[in-house]
């Protein structure tokens, strides 16, 4: 519980975990630009938009749940005496 109450749940950290998902469409888009293929550019653009929507929705949901869990753990730890906290 102590680890949950002090964990880093910042939006920046959550968003940085999503960067790996955008690497593949970015490579496809770069290839599409280099070869002049509008199909590759279109696929990359649609994939990036879908990943962005999915990432924002899941990050928001996970952040909301993490904030609640962090608050619960902090309150429980505040009510425990120091001897009970070690158990």
N, C-alpha and C positions, 0 to 999 in steps of 0.2 A: 504494500500500500504506500509505503514511503516513496518508492520509485515512481508510482503513478502520480502522486501529489506534486512532485517536482519535475516531471517530465516536460520536455520541450514540445509544445504542440502548436508552434507558430505556423502561420499560413505559408511563410517563405520556405520552411523546411518541408512542409507537405508538397508544395509546388515543385520544389527541386527534385523530389522523388518521381515526378511525372515527366521530367525532361527526357528520360530514356525512351519513352513512348513516341516522342516527336522526332527522334533521330532518323528512323526509317523513312517516314514520309518526306523529311527534309532532304534526304539523299535522293529519293525519287524525283523530287522537285528540281533539285540541282541537275540531275541527269536530264530531265525534261528541258530545262533551260539550255543546257549545253548542246543537246541534239536538236532542239527546236520542236520537240514533240508536244503538241497541245494535249494529247491523251494522257501522257505521263504527268504533265502539270495539273491537269484536271483531277486525276486520281489522287495525287499528292495533296492538293488543296482540299478535296472532300474528306480525305482521311484525317488531315490536320483539324478540320472543323469538327468532325465527329469525336476525335480524341480530346479536343479541347472541351467540348460539351460534357463528355463522359467524365473527364478528369475533374472539372469544376464541380460537377454534381456529387461525385464520390468524395472529393476532398471536403466539401461543405458538410456532407452527412457525417463523415468520420470525425471532423473537427468538433461538431456539435456533441457527438457522443463522447469524445475524449475530454472535452471541457466538463461535461457532467460527471464523468468518472473521476477526473482530477479533483473536482469540488467535493465529491462524496468521500474520497480517500483523505483529503485534507481535513474534513470535518470529523471523520472517525478518528484520525490520528490526534486531533486536538482534544478529543474526549478521553483518550486512553492515558493512563499513567505511564511513566517511563518504563516501569517493569513489564507492563503488558505489551508495550510496543515491540519489544524484542522477540516475542513469541511467534 
